[in-house]
Amino acid sequence: MPTHMRDIREIEATASRTFTRRYLTAFGIAALIGLVIGAIWVIAGILHFHPLW
């Protein structure tokens, strides 16, 4: 019986699935925003030193 109670405590102590899903979604959105900003930064730098016209 003690192992069952320990399992319940461990499950309750961990993050819920909803929190994990929201955390991963927020992390993914932040990563995409960072990649877009980085791509714009690189394109602006290339155009600054090597104009296409």
Secondary structure, 3 states (H helix, E strand, C coil): CHHHHHHHHHHHHCCCHHHHHHHHHHHHHHHHHHHHHHHHHHHHHHHHHCCCC
